[in-house]
């Protein structure tokens, strides 16, 4: 599938066999899918362009989405049962979480109430308004507990991207970076798009993911077209995501 206006290429044409490591497909436990039907619609939508492997990452956020491994596994089981009932056994779905670094994060980490990907990688986020005071200590504790931290969508933190060197410093600390596919368009806003391209150009992005919450976002994702230069920069990121999480 090629865009008919100019030399641009659809992102989804490069996602066959991709592993989506950040999404909100699990129903009823955060601001993502509201019910199993929503989950199934999203999964079928991804399958249309060859994405059939998912690591679901509902929010764990104190006082807003206080999920636990138990609540997440329950929601995962509901989707797993629906997949079996609909004869969609080729879909691979598992669960981790997107952990907000807030005043309760370190307590959850020490209590073992976190959800890592592949038992090694911990997806974390922070407020879009300002950095948490405990960010650096939390990263130290993540490493002390033998996890690799992955910072979700670094391109979306406006306060962070006004200090471009900070992301490079995070990388030096061993923090991995996961970019959202929608950031490769103007879906969030133009500044996020501009920052995403800059981080990609500087080789600071380790993994790609959808961060899809609802069907409207998936429709927008399907429409993303990119110039050849950006596609070339993305291909190693896509391949690395598959190699680490397949």
Biotite code that builds the C-alpha atoms (Angstrom):
import biotite.structure as struc

atoms = struc.array([
    struc.Atom([0.000, 0.000, 0.000], chain_id="A", res_id=1, res_name="UNK", atom_name="CA", element="C"),
    struc.Atom([1.569, 3.293, -1.086], chain_id="A", res_id=2, res_name="UNK", atom_name="CA", element="C"),
    struc.Atom([0.382, 6.832, -0.570], chain_id="A", res_id=3, res_name="UNK", atom_name="CA", element="C"),
    struc.Atom([-0.660, 8.272, -3.920], chain_id="A", res_id=4, res_name="UNK", atom_name="CA", element="C"),
    struc.Atom([0.400, 11.817, -3.060], chain_id="A", res_id=5, res_name="UNK", atom_name="CA", element="C"),
    struc.Atom([4.200, 11.965, -3.039], chain_id="A", res_id=6, res_name="UNK", atom_name="CA", element="C"),
    struc.Atom([6.821, 9.555, -1.848], chain_id="A", res_id=7, res_name="UNK", atom_name="CA", element="C"),
    struc.Atom([5.372, 8.561, 1.486], chain_id="A", res_id=8, res_name="UNK", atom_name="CA", element="C"),
    struc.Atom([4.759, 5.096, 2.863], chain_id="A", res_id=9, res_name="UNK", atom_name="CA", element="C"),
    struc.Atom([2.161, 3.741, 5.233], chain_id="A", res_id=10, res_name="UNK", atom_name="CA", element="C"),
    struc.Atom([3.652, 2.824, 8.611], chain_id="A", res_id=11, res_name="UNK", atom_name="CA", element="C"),
    struc.Atom([1.408, -0.217, 8.947], chain_id="A", res_id=12, res_name="UNK", atom_name="CA", element="C"),
    struc.Atom([3.026, -1.797, 5.878], chain_id="A", res_id=13, res_name="UNK", atom_name="CA", element="C"),
    struc.Atom([6.144, -2.314, 8.031], chain_id="A", res_id=14, res_name="UNK", atom_name="CA", element="C"),
    struc.Atom([4.392, -3.789, 11.072], chain_id="A", res_id=15, res_name="UNK", atom_name="CA", element="C"),
    struc.Atom([3.606, -7.347, 10.007], chain_id="A", res_id=16, res_name="UNK", atom_name="CA", element="C"),
    struc.Atom([4.616, -9.726, 12.836], chain_id="A", res_id=17, res_name="UNK", atom_name="CA", element="C"),
    struc.Atom([5.228, -6.735, 15.094], chain_id="A", res_id=18, res_name="UNK", atom_name="CA", element="C"),
    struc.Atom([4.882, -7.152, 18.872], chain_id="A", res_id=19, res_name="UNK", atom_name="CA", element="C"),
    struc.Atom([2.902, -4.281, 20.395], chain_id="A", res_id=20, res_name="UNK", atom_name="CA", element="C"),
    struc.Atom([4.461, -3.815, 23.829], chain_id="A", res_id=21, res_name="UNK", atom_name="CA", element="C"),
    struc.Atom([2.409, -0.829, 25.045], chain_id="A", res_id=22, res_name="UNK", atom_name="CA", element="C"),
    struc.Atom([-1.352, -0.677, 24.655], chain_id="A", res_id=23, res_name="UNK", atom_name="CA", element="C"),
    struc.Atom([-4.548, -0.450, 26.648], chain_id="A", res_id=24, res_name="UNK", atom_name="CA", element="C"),
    struc.Atom([-6.499, -3.359, 25.191], chain_id="A", res_id=25, res_name="UNK", atom_name="CA", element="C"),
    struc.Atom([-7.523, -4.967, 28.489], chain_id="A", res_id=26, res_name="UNK", atom_name="CA", element="C"),
    struc.Atom([-11.109, -4.112, 29.353], chain_id="A", res_id=27, res_name="UNK", atom_name="CA", element="C"),
    struc.Atom([-12.560, -2.127, 32.213], chain_id="A", res_id=28, res_name="UNK", atom_name="CA", element="C"),
    struc.Atom([-9.476, -1.409, 34.312], chain_id="A", res_id=29, res_name="UNK", atom_name="CA", element="C"),
    struc.Atom([-8.133, 1.937, 33.040], chain_id="A", res_id=30, res_name="UNK", atom_name="CA", element="C"),
    struc.Atom([-8.850, 4.542, 30.336], chain_id="A", res_id=31, res_name="UNK", atom_name="CA", element="C"),
    struc.Atom([-8.515, 1.987, 27.530], chain_id="A", res_id=32, res_name="UNK", atom_name="CA", element="C"),
    struc.Atom([-11.016, -0.593, 26.295], chain_id="A", res_id=33, res_name="UNK", atom_name="CA", element="C"),
    struc.Atom([-14.261, -0.311, 28.206], chain_id="A", res_id=34, res_name="UNK", atom_name="CA", element="C"),
    struc.Atom([-15.377, -3.915, 27.746], chain_id="A", res_id=35, res_name="UNK", atom_name="CA", element="C"),
    struc.Atom([-14.373, -7.188, 26.088], chain_id="A", res_id=36, res_name="UNK", atom_name="CA", element="C"),
    struc.Atom([-16.166, -6.202, 22.880], chain_id="A", res_id=37, res_name="UNK", atom_name="CA", element="C"),
    struc.Atom([-13.941, -3.111, 22.612], chain_id="A", res_id=38, res_name="UNK", atom_name="CA", element="C"),
    struc.Atom([-10.890, -5.304, 23.218], chain_id="A", res_id=39, res_name="UNK", atom_name="CA", element="C"),
    struc.Atom([-11.894, -7.720, 20.474], chain_id="A", res_id=40, res_name="UNK", atom_name="CA", element="C"),
    struc.Atom([-12.603, -4.923, 18.001], chain_id="A", res_id=41, res_name="UNK", atom_name="CA", element="C"),
    struc.Atom([-9.143, -3.466, 18.604], chain_id="A", res_id=42, res_name="UNK", atom_name="CA", element="C"),
    struc.Atom([-7.421, -6.849, 18.329], chain_id="A", res_id=43, res_name="UNK", atom_name="CA", element="C"),
    struc.Atom([-9.203, -7.587, 15.046], chain_id="A", res_id=44, res_name="UNK", atom_name="CA", element="C"),
    struc.Atom([-8.253, -4.133, 13.792], chain_id="A", res_id=45, res_name="UNK", atom_name="CA", element="C"),
    struc.Atom([-4.575, -4.762, 14.495], chain_id="A", res_id=46, res_name="UNK", atom_name="CA", element="C"),
    struc.Atom([-4.763, -8.209, 12.895], chain_id="A", res_id=47, res_name="UNK", atom_name="CA", element="C"),
    struc.Atom([-5.907, -6.619, 9.632], chain_id="A", res_id=48, res_name="UNK", atom_name="CA", element="C"),
    struc.Atom([-2.356, -5.351, 9.088], chain_id="A", res_id=49, res_name="UNK", atom_name="CA", element="C"),
    struc.Atom([-0.517, -8.311, 10.578], chain_id="A", res_id=50, res_name="UNK", atom_name="CA", element="C"),
    struc.Atom([-0.103, -7.448, 14.261], chain_id="A", res_id=51, res_name="UNK", atom_name="CA", element="C"),
    struc.Atom([-1.229, -10.427, 16.324], chain_id="A", res_id=52, res_name="UNK", atom_name="CA", element="C"),
    struc.Atom([1.103, -10.350, 19.345], chain_id="A", res_id=53, res_name="UNK", atom_name="CA", element="C"),
    struc.Atom([0.404, -8.042, 22.273], chain_id="A", res_id=54, res_name="UNK", atom_name="CA", element="C"),
    struc.Atom([1.829, -7.261, 25.674], chain_id="A", res_id=55, res_name="UNK", atom_name="CA", element="C"),
    struc.Atom([-1.008, -5.346, 27.322], chain_id="A", res_id=56, res_name="UNK", atom_name="CA", element="C"),
    struc.Atom([0.032, -2.557, 29.675], chain_id="A", res_id=57, res_name="UNK", atom_name="CA", element="C"),
    struc.Atom([-2.833, -1.094, 31.719], chain_id="A", res_id=58, res_name="UNK", atom_name="CA", element="C"),
    struc.Atom([-1.987, 1.811, 33.977], chain_id="A", res_id=59, res_name="UNK", atom_name="CA", element="C"),
    struc.Atom([-0.920, 1.295, 37.556], chain_id="A", res_id=60, res_name="UNK", atom_name="CA", element="C"),
    struc.Atom([-1.489, 4.753, 39.003], chain_id="A", res_id=61, res_name="UNK", atom_name="CA", element="C"),
    struc.Atom([-2.067, 5.519, 42.691], chain_id="A", res_id=62, res_name="UNK", atom_name="CA", element="C"),
    struc.Atom([-5.565, 6.833, 43.515], chain_id="A", res_id=63, res_name="UNK", atom_name="CA", element="C"),
    struc.Atom([-6.689, 6.714, 39.876], chain_id="A", res_id=64, res_name="UNK", atom_name="CA", element="C"),
    struc.Atom([-5.990, 3.245, 38.443], chain_id="A", res_id=65, res_name="UNK", atom_name="CA", element="C"),
    struc.Atom([-4.833, 1.217, 41.473], chain_id="A", res_id=66, res_name="UNK", atom_name="CA", element="C"),
    struc.Atom([-4.400, -1.973, 39.480], chain_id="A", res_id=67, res_name="UNK", atom_name="CA", element="C"),
    struc.Atom([-2.611, -5.005, 40.878], chain_id="A", res_id=68, res_name="UNK", atom_name="CA", element="C"),
    struc.Atom([-1.288, -8.178, 39.252], chain_id="A", res_id=69, res_name="UNK", atom_name="CA", element="C"),
    struc.Atom([-4.601, -9.792, 40.285], chain_id="A", res_id=70, res_name="UNK", atom_name="CA", element="C"),
    struc.Atom([-6.868, -7.219, 38.612], chain_id="A", res_id=71, res_name="UNK", atom_name="CA", element="C"),
    struc.Atom([-4.731, -7.238, 35.488], chain_id="A", res_id=72, res_name="UNK", atom_name="CA", element="C"),
    struc.Atom([-4.660, -11.025, 35.228], chain_id="A", res_id=73, res_name="UNK", atom_name="CA", element="C"),
    struc.Atom([-8.441, -11.164, 35.684], chain_id="A", res_id=74, res_name="UNK", atom_name="CA", element="C"),
    struc.Atom([-8.969, -8.764, 32.787], chain_id="A", res_id=75, res_name="UNK", atom_name="CA", element="C"),
    struc.Atom([-6.441, -10.676, 30.682], chain_id="A", res_id=76, res_name="UNK", atom_name="CA", element="C"),
    struc.Atom([-8.335, -13.918, 31.326], chain_id="A", res_id=77, res_name="UNK", atom_name="CA", element="C"),
    struc.Atom([-11.562, -12.335, 30.079], chain_id="A", res_id=78, res_name="UNK", atom_name="CA", element="C"),
    struc.Atom([-9.912, -11.436, 26.792], chain_id="A", res_id=79, res_name="UNK", atom_name="CA", element="C"),
    struc.Atom([-8.212, -14.826, 26.544], chain_id="A", res_id=80, res_name="UNK", atom_name="CA", element="C"),
    struc.Atom([-11.565, -16.570, 26.924], chain_id="A", res_id=81, res_name="UNK", atom_name="CA", element="C"),
    struc.Atom([-13.120, -14.336, 24.266], chain_id="A", res_id=82, res_name="UNK", atom_name="CA", element="C"),
    struc.Atom([-10.288, -15.154, 21.862], chain_id="A", res_id=83, res_name="UNK", atom_name="CA", element="C"),
    struc.Atom([-10.911, -18.869, 22.350], chain_id="A", res_id=84, res_name="UNK", atom_name="CA", element="C"),
    struc.Atom([-14.656, -18.466, 21.904], chain_id="A", res_id=85, res_name="UNK", atom_name="CA", element="C"),
    struc.Atom([-14.088, -16.604, 18.653], chain_id="A", res_id=86, res_name="UNK", atom_name="CA", element="C"),
    struc.Atom([-11.528, -19.145, 17.378], chain_id="A", res_id=87, res_name="UNK", atom_name="CA", element="C"),
    struc.Atom([-8.725, -16.569, 17.388], chain_id="A", res_id=88, res_name="UNK", atom_name="CA", element="C"),
    struc.Atom([-6.063, -18.891, 18.726], chain_id="A", res_id=89, res_name="UNK", atom_name="CA", element="C"),
    struc.Atom([-3.392, -17.303, 16.537], chain_id="A", res_id=90, res_name="UNK", atom_name="CA", element="C"),
    struc.Atom([-3.535, -14.155, 18.687], chain_id="A", res_id=91, res_name="UNK", atom_name="CA", element="C"),
    struc.Atom([-0.835, -14.019, 21.369], chain_id="A", res_id=92, res_name="UNK", atom_name="CA", element="C"),
    struc.Atom([-1.752, -11.821, 24.302], chain_id="A", res_id=93, res_name="UNK", atom_name="CA", element="C"),
    struc.Atom([-0.076, -11.360, 27.668], chain_id="A", res_id=94, res_name="UNK", atom_name="CA", element="C"),
    struc.Atom([0.013, -8.674, 30.324], chain_id="A", res_id=95, res_name="UNK", atom_name="CA", element="C"),
    struc.Atom([2.391, -6.303, 32.036], chain_id="A", res_id=96, res_name="UNK", atom_name="CA", element="C"),
    struc.Atom([1.666, -2.720, 33.110], chain_id="A", res_id=97, res_name="UNK", atom_name="CA", element="C"),
    struc.Atom([2.495, 0.931, 32.543], chain_id="A", res_id=98, res_name="UNK", atom_name="CA", element="C"),
    struc.Atom([3.680, 2.149, 35.940], chain_id="A", res_id=99, res_name="UNK", atom_name="CA", element="C"),
    struc.Atom([3.302, 5.775, 36.938], chain_id="A", res_id=100, res_name="UNK", atom_name="CA", element="C"),
    struc.Atom([6.288, 6.947, 38.937], chain_id="A", res_id=101, res_name="UNK", atom_name="CA", element="C"),
    struc.Atom([4.353, 8.575, 41.771], chain_id="A", res_id=102, res_name="UNK", atom_name="CA", element="C"),
    struc.Atom([4.589, 8.638, 45.544], chain_id="A", res_id=103, res_name="UNK", atom_name="CA", element="C"),
    struc.Atom([3.439, 5.017, 45.745], chain_id="A", res_id=104, res_name="UNK", atom_name="CA", element="C"),
    struc.Atom([5.661, 3.526, 43.054], chain_id="A", res_id=105, res_name="UNK", atom_name="CA", element="C"),
    struc.Atom([8.612, 2.501, 45.210], chain_id="A", res_id=106, res_name="UNK", atom_name="CA", element="C"),
    struc.Atom([6.275, 0.885, 47.736], chain_id="A", res_id=107, res_name="UNK", atom_name="CA", element="C"),
    struc.Atom([4.723, -1.259, 44.992], chain_id="A", res_id=108, res_name="UNK", atom_name="CA", element="C"),
    struc.Atom([8.138, -2.125, 43.632], chain_id="A", res_id=109, res_name="UNK", atom_name="CA", element="C"),
    struc.Atom([9.420, -3.331, 46.986], chain_id="A", res_id=110, res_name="UNK", atom_name="CA", element="C"),
    struc.Atom([6.197, -5.279, 47.594], chain_id="A", res_id=111, res_name="UNK", atom_name="CA", element="C"),
    struc.Atom([6.483, -7.059, 44.260], chain_id="A", res_id=112, res_name="UNK", atom_name="CA", element="C"),
    struc.Atom([3.200, -5.552, 43.026], chain_id="A", res_id=113, res_name="UNK", atom_name="CA", element="C"),
    struc.Atom([4.577, -4.524, 39.657], chain_id="A", res_id=114, res_name="UNK", atom_name="CA", element="C"),
    struc.Atom([4.117, -6.159, 36.255], chain_id="A", res_id=115, res_name="UNK", atom_name="CA", element="C"),
    struc.Atom([7.254, -6.486, 34.146], chain_id="A", res_id=116, res_name="UNK", atom_name="CA", element="C"),
    struc.Atom([7.507, -7.461, 30.497], chain_id="A", res_id=117, res_name="UNK", atom_name="CA", element="C"),
    struc.Atom([9.398, -10.715, 29.896], chain_id="A", res_id=118, res_name="UNK", atom_name="CA", element="C"),
    struc.Atom([10.202, -10.617, 33.634], chain_id="A", res_id=119, res_name="UNK", atom_name="CA", element="C"),
    struc.Atom([12.943, -8.095, 32.903], chain_id="A", res_id=120, res_name="UNK", atom_name="CA", element="C"),
    struc.Atom([11.601, -4.846, 31.457], chain_id="A", res_id=121, res_name="UNK", atom_name="CA", element="C"),
    struc.Atom([9.555, -2.358, 33.464], chain_id="A", res_id=122, res_name="UNK", atom_name="CA", element="C"),
    struc.Atom([7.493, 0.183, 31.518], chain_id="A", res_id=123, res_name="UNK", atom_name="CA", element="C"),
    struc.Atom([7.259, 3.471, 33.415], chain_id="A", res_id=124, res_name="UNK", atom_name="CA", element="C"),
    struc.Atom([5.745, 6.887, 32.813], chain_id="A", res_id=125, res_name="UNK", atom_name="CA", element="C"),
    struc.Atom([5.539, 10.200, 34.638], chain_id="A", res_id=126, res_name="UNK", atom_name="CA", element="C"),
    struc.Atom([3.249, 13.195, 34.764], chain_id="A", res_id=127, res_name="UNK", atom_name="CA", element="C"),
    struc.Atom([3.062, 15.266, 31.589], chain_id="A", res_id=128, res_name="UNK", atom_name="CA", element="C"),
    struc.Atom([3.137, 18.422, 33.738], chain_id="A", res_id=129, res_name="UNK", atom_name="CA", element="C"),
    struc.Atom([6.340, 18.058, 35.728], chain_id="A", res_id=130, res_name="UNK", atom_name="CA", element="C"),
    struc.Atom([8.931, 15.441, 36.657], chain_id="A", res_id=131, res_name="UNK", atom_name="CA", element="C"),
    struc.Atom([8.335, 13.487, 39.869], chain_id="A", res_id=132, res_name="UNK", atom_name="CA", element="C"),
    struc.Atom([10.665, 14.297, 42.735], chain_id="A", res_id=133, res_name="UNK", atom_name="CA", element="C"),
    struc.Atom([11.411, 10.610, 43.168], chain_id="A", res_id=134, res_name="UNK", atom_name="CA", element="C"),
    struc.Atom([12.242, 9.856, 39.535], chain_id="A", res_id=135, res_name="UNK", atom_name="CA", element="C"),
    struc.Atom([15.994, 9.324, 39.991], chain_id="A", res_id=136, res_name="UNK", atom_name="CA", element="C"),
    struc.Atom([15.654, 7.240, 43.200], chain_id="A", res_id=137, res_name="UNK", atom_name="CA", element="C"),
    struc.Atom([12.963, 5.155, 41.519], chain_id="A", res_id=138, res_name="UNK", atom_name="CA", element="C"),
    struc.Atom([15.226, 4.397, 38.571], chain_id="A", res_id=139, res_name="UNK", atom_name="CA", element="C"),
    struc.Atom([17.954, 3.328, 40.989], chain_id="A", res_id=140, res_name="UNK", atom_name="CA", element="C"),
    struc.Atom([15.498, 1.030, 42.759], chain_id="A", res_id=141, res_name="UNK", atom_name="CA", element="C"),
    struc.Atom([14.305, -0.448, 39.463], chain_id="A", res_id=142, res_name="UNK", atom_name="CA", element="C"),
    struc.Atom([17.890, -1.370, 38.615], chain_id="A", res_id=143, res_name="UNK", atom_name="CA", element="C"),
    struc.Atom([18.485, -2.664, 42.147], chain_id="A", res_id=144, res_name="UNK", atom_name="CA", element="C"),
    struc.Atom([15.541, -5.017, 41.645], chain_id="A", res_id=145, res_name="UNK", atom_name="CA", element="C"),
    struc.Atom([17.168, -6.263, 38.421], chain_id="A", res_id=146, res_name="UNK", atom_name="CA", element="C"),
    struc.Atom([14.740, -4.702, 35.958], chain_id="A", res_id=147, res_name="UNK", atom_name="CA", element="C"),
    struc.Atom([15.505, -2.636, 32.873], chain_id="A", res_id=148, res_name="UNK", atom_name="CA", element="C"),
    struc.Atom([13.446, 0.577, 32.927], chain_id="A", res_id=149, res_name="UNK", atom_name="CA", element="C"),
    struc.Atom([11.662, 1.624, 29.734], chain_id="A", res_id=150, res_name="UNK", atom_name="CA", element="C"),
    struc.Atom([10.349, 5.188, 29.686], chain_id="A", res_id=151, res_name="UNK", atom_name="CA", element="C"),
    struc.Atom([7.058, 5.350, 27.801], chain_id="A", res_id=152, res_name="UNK", atom_name="CA", element="C"),
    struc.Atom([6.649, 8.044, 25.126], chain_id="A", res_id=153, res_name="UNK", atom_name="CA", element="C"),
    struc.Atom([9.533, 10.407, 26.062], chain_id="A", res_id=154, res_name="UNK", atom_name="CA", element="C"),
    struc.Atom([8.522, 12.615, 23.129], chain_id="A", res_id=155, res_name="UNK", atom_name="CA", element="C"),
    struc.Atom([5.297, 13.580, 24.933], chain_id="A", res_id=156, res_name="UNK", atom_name="CA", element="C"),
    struc.Atom([6.834, 15.179, 28.045], chain_id="A", res_id=157, res_name="UNK", atom_name="CA", element="C"),
    struc.Atom([6.960, 18.860, 27.108], chain_id="A", res_id=158, res_name="UNK", atom_name="CA", element="C"),
    struc.Atom([8.966, 19.877, 30.170], chain_id="A", res_id=159, res_name="UNK", atom_name="CA", element="C"),
    struc.Atom([11.520, 17.183, 29.360], chain_id="A", res_id=160, res_name="UNK", atom_name="CA", element="C"),
    struc.Atom([11.879, 18.031, 25.692], chain_id="A", res_id=161, res_name="UNK", atom_name="CA", element="C"),
    struc.Atom([12.666, 21.641, 26.476], chain_id="A", res_id=162, res_name="UNK", atom_name="CA", element="C"),
    struc.Atom([15.802, 20.150, 28.006], chain_id="A", res_id=163, res_name="UNK", atom_name="CA", element="C"),
    struc.Atom([16.913, 17.957, 25.119], chain_id="A", res_id=164, res_name="UNK", atom_name="CA", element="C"),
    struc.Atom([20.117, 16.905, 26.830], chain_id="A", res_id=165, res_name="UNK", atom_name="CA", element="C"),
    struc.Atom([18.124, 15.300, 29.651], chain_id="A", res_id=166, res_name="UNK", atom_name="CA", element="C"),
    struc.Atom([16.921, 12.439, 27.452], chain_id="A", res_id=167, res_name="UNK", atom_name="CA", element="C"),
    struc.Atom([20.518, 11.698, 26.501], chain_id="A", res_id=168, res_name="UNK", atom_name="CA", element="C"),
    struc.Atom([21.397, 11.704, 30.188], chain_id="A", res_id=169, res_name="UNK", atom_name="CA", element="C"),
    struc.Atom([18.565, 9.257, 30.873], chain_id="A", res_id=170, res_name="UNK", atom_name="CA", element="C"),
    struc.Atom([20.005, 6.983, 28.200], chain_id="A", res_id=171, res_name="UNK", atom_name="CA", element="C"),
    struc.Atom([23.381, 7.180, 29.906], chain_id="A", res_id=172, res_name="UNK", atom_name="CA", element="C"),
    struc.Atom([21.657, 5.991, 33.105], chain_id="A", res_id=173, res_name="UNK", atom_name="CA", element="C"),
    struc.Atom([20.473, 2.881, 31.271], chain_id="A", res_id=174, res_name="UNK", atom_name="CA", element="C"),
    struc.Atom([16.891, 4.016, 30.701], chain_id="A", res_id=175, res_name="UNK", atom_name="CA", element="C"),
    struc.Atom([15.431, 2.646, 27.485], chain_id="A", res_id=176, res_name="UNK", atom_name="CA", element="C"),
    struc.Atom([13.040, 4.724, 25.390], chain_id="A", res_id=177, res_name="UNK", atom_name="CA", element="C"),
    struc.Atom([9.719, 3.669, 23.833], chain_id="A", res_id=178, res_name="UNK", atom_name="CA", element="C"),
    struc.Atom([8.141, 5.916, 21.205], chain_id="A", res_id=179, res_name="UNK", atom_name="CA", element="C"),
    struc.Atom([4.414, 5.982, 20.397], chain_id="A", res_id=180, res_name="UNK", atom_name="CA", element="C"),
    struc.Atom([3.446, 5.347, 16.787], chain_id="A", res_id=181, res_name="UNK", atom_name="CA", element="C"),
    struc.Atom([0.902, 8.163, 16.928], chain_id="A", res_id=182, res_name="UNK", atom_name="CA", element="C"),
    struc.Atom([3.718, 10.590, 17.758], chain_id="A", res_id=183, res_name="UNK", atom_name="CA", element="C"),
    struc.Atom([4.900, 10.102, 14.177], chain_id="A", res_id=184, res_name="UNK", atom_name="CA", element="C"),
    struc.Atom([1.873, 12.152, 13.128], chain_id="A", res_id=185, res_name="UNK", atom_name="CA", element="C"),
    struc.Atom([0.261, 15.324, 14.461], chain_id="A", res_id=186, res_name="UNK", atom_name="CA", element="C"),
    struc.Atom([-2.207, 13.246, 16.502], chain_id="A", res_id=187, res_name="UNK", atom_name="CA", element="C"),
    struc.Atom([-1.052, 14.640, 19.874], chain_id="A", res_id=188, res_name="UNK", atom_name="CA", element="C"),
    struc.Atom([0.278, 17.948, 18.556], chain_id="A", res_id=189, res_name="UNK", atom_name="CA", element="C"),
    struc.Atom([2.942, 19.303, 16.223], chain_id="A", res_id=190, res_name="UNK", atom_name="CA", element="C"),
    struc.Atom([5.550, 19.720, 18.948], chain_id="A", res_id=191, res_name="UNK", atom_name="CA", element="C"),
    struc.Atom([5.262, 16.057, 19.944], chain_id="A", res_id=192, res_name="UNK", atom_name="CA", element="C"),
    struc.Atom([5.626, 15.094, 16.278], chain_id="A", res_id=193, res_name="UNK", atom_name="CA", element="C"),
    struc.Atom([8.677, 17.332, 15.884], chain_id="A", res_id=194, res_name="UNK", atom_name="CA", element="C"),
    struc.Atom([10.285, 15.947, 19.039], chain_id="A", res_id=195, res_name="UNK", atom_name="CA", element="C"),
    struc.Atom([9.600, 12.354, 17.977], chain_id="A", res_id=196, res_name="UNK", atom_name="CA", element="C"),
    struc.Atom([11.390, 12.871, 14.673], chain_id="A", res_id=197, res_name="UNK", atom_name="CA", element="C"),
    struc.Atom([14.302, 14.559, 16.459], chain_id="A", res_id=198, res_name="UNK", atom_name="CA", element="C"),
    struc.Atom([14.728, 11.698, 18.956], chain_id="A", res_id=199, res_name="UNK", atom_name="CA", element="C"),
    struc.Atom([14.527, 9.181, 16.142], chain_id="A", res_id=200, res_name="UNK", atom_name="CA", element="C"),
    struc.Atom([17.079, 11.108, 14.094], chain_id="A", res_id=201, res_name="UNK", atom_name="CA", element="C"),
    struc.Atom([19.464, 11.171, 17.078], chain_id="A", res_id=202, res_name="UNK", atom_name="CA", element="C"),
    struc.Atom([19.145, 7.418, 17.611], chain_id="A", res_id=203, res_name="UNK", atom_name="CA", element="C"),
    struc.Atom([17.638, 7.764, 21.094], chain_id="A", res_id=204, res_name="UNK", atom_name="CA", element="C"),
    struc.Atom([14.625, 5.483, 20.578], chain_id="A", res_id=205, res_name="UNK", atom_name="CA", element="C"),
    struc.Atom([14.892, 1.800, 21.487], chain_id="A", res_id=206, res_name="UNK", atom_name="CA", element="C"),
    struc.Atom([11.345, 0.501, 20.991], chain_id="A", res_id=207, res_name="UNK", atom_name="CA", element="C"),
    struc.Atom([8.131, 1.376, 19.184], chain_id="A", res_id=208, res_name="UNK", atom_name="CA", element="C"),
    struc.Atom([4.557, 0.715, 20.380], chain_id="A", res_id=209, res_name="UNK", atom_name="CA", element="C"),
    struc.Atom([1.007, 1.825, 19.696], chain_id="A", res_id=210, res_name="UNK", atom_name="CA", element="C"),
    struc.Atom([-0.219, 3.015, 23.133], chain_id="A", res_id=211, res_name="UNK", atom_name="CA", element="C"),
    struc.Atom([-3.675, 2.571, 21.615], chain_id="A", res_id=212, res_name="UNK", atom_name="CA", element="C"),
    struc.Atom([-6.617, 3.162, 23.959], chain_id="A", res_id=213, res_name="UNK", atom_name="CA", element="C"),
    struc.Atom([-9.600, 3.140, 21.586], chain_id="A", res_id=214, res_name="UNK", atom_name="CA", element="C"),
    struc.Atom([-10.674, 2.571, 17.998], chain_id="A", res_id=215, res_name="UNK", atom_name="CA", element="C"),
    struc.Atom([-10.306, 6.238, 17.036], chain_id="A", res_id=216, res_name="UNK", atom_name="CA", element="C"),
    struc.Atom([-6.593, 6.026, 17.742], chain_id="A", res_id=217, res_name="UNK", atom_name="CA", element="C"),
    struc.Atom([-6.234, 2.797, 15.787], chain_id="A", res_id=218, res_name="UNK", atom_name="CA", element="C"),
    struc.Atom([-7.924, 4.422, 12.783], chain_id="A", res_id=219, res_name="UNK", atom_name="CA", element="C"),
    struc.Atom([-5.460, 7.332, 12.991], chain_id="A", res_id=220, res_name="UNK", atom_name="CA", element="C"),
    struc.Atom([-2.561, 4.902, 13.281], chain_id="A", res_id=221, res_name="UNK", atom_name="CA", element="C"),
    struc.Atom([-3.620, 3.164, 10.074], chain_id="A", res_id=222, res_name="UNK", atom_name="CA", element="C"),
    struc.Atom([-3.461, 6.485, 8.239], chain_id="A", res_id=223, res_name="UNK", atom_name="CA", element="C"),
    struc.Atom([0.095, 7.449, 9.232], chain_id="A", res_id=224, res_name="UNK", atom_name="CA", element="C"),
    struc.Atom([2.376, 7.948, 6.216], chain_id="A", res_id=225, res_name="UNK", atom_name="CA", element="C"),
    struc.Atom([6.075, 8.709, 6.455], chain_id="A", res_id=226, res_name="UNK", atom_name="CA", element="C"),
    struc.Atom([8.910, 9.709, 4.137], chain_id="A", res_id=227, res_name="UNK", atom_name="CA", element="C"),
    struc.Atom([11.488, 7.116, 3.173], chain_id="A", res_id=228, res_name="UNK", atom_name="CA", element="C"),
    struc.Atom([14.126, 8.610, 5.494], chain_id="A", res_id=229, res_name="UNK", atom_name="CA", element="C"),
    struc.Atom([11.929, 8.142, 8.563], chain_id="A", res_id=230, res_name="UNK", atom_name="CA", element="C"),
    struc.Atom([10.945, 4.627, 7.500], chain_id="A", res_id=231, res_name="UNK", atom_name="CA", element="C"),
    struc.Atom([14.647, 3.723, 7.261], chain_id="A", res_id=232, res_name="UNK", atom_name="CA", element="C"),
    struc.Atom([15.214, 5.075, 10.775], chain_id="A", res_id=233, res_name="UNK", atom_name="CA", element="C"),
    struc.Atom([12.217, 3.162, 12.110], chain_id="A", res_id=234, res_name="UNK", atom_name="CA", element="C"),
    struc.Atom([13.011, -0.246, 10.642], chain_id="A", res_id=235, res_name="UNK", atom_name="CA", element="C"),
    struc.Atom([15.829, -1.039, 13.139], chain_id="A", res_id=236, res_name="UNK", atom_name="CA", element="C"),
    struc.Atom([13.580, 0.105, 16.017], chain_id="A", res_id=237, res_name="UNK", atom_name="CA", element="C"),
    struc.Atom([10.765, -2.121, 14.775], chain_id="A", res_id=238, res_name="UNK", atom_name="CA", element="C"),
    struc.Atom([13.140, -5.062, 14.386], chain_id="A", res_id=239, res_name="UNK", atom_name="CA", element="C"),
    struc.Atom([14.620, -4.543, 17.846], chain_id="A", res_id=240, res_name="UNK", atom_name="CA", element="C"),
    struc.Atom([11.148, -4.485, 19.385], chain_id="A", res_id=241, res_name="UNK", atom_name="CA", element="C"),
    struc.Atom([10.324, -7.781, 17.679], chain_id="A", res_id=242, res_name="UNK", atom_name="CA", element="C"),
    struc.Atom([13.641, -9.410, 18.586], chain_id="A", res_id=243, res_name="UNK", atom_name="CA", element="C"),
    struc.Atom([13.409, -8.523, 22.293], chain_id="A", res_id=244, res_name="UNK", atom_name="CA", element="C"),
    struc.Atom([9.715, -9.222, 22.865], chain_id="A", res_id=245, res_name="UNK", atom_name="CA", element="C"),
    struc.Atom([8.598, -11.845, 20.325], chain_id="A", res_id=246, res_name="UNK", atom_name="CA", element="C"),
])
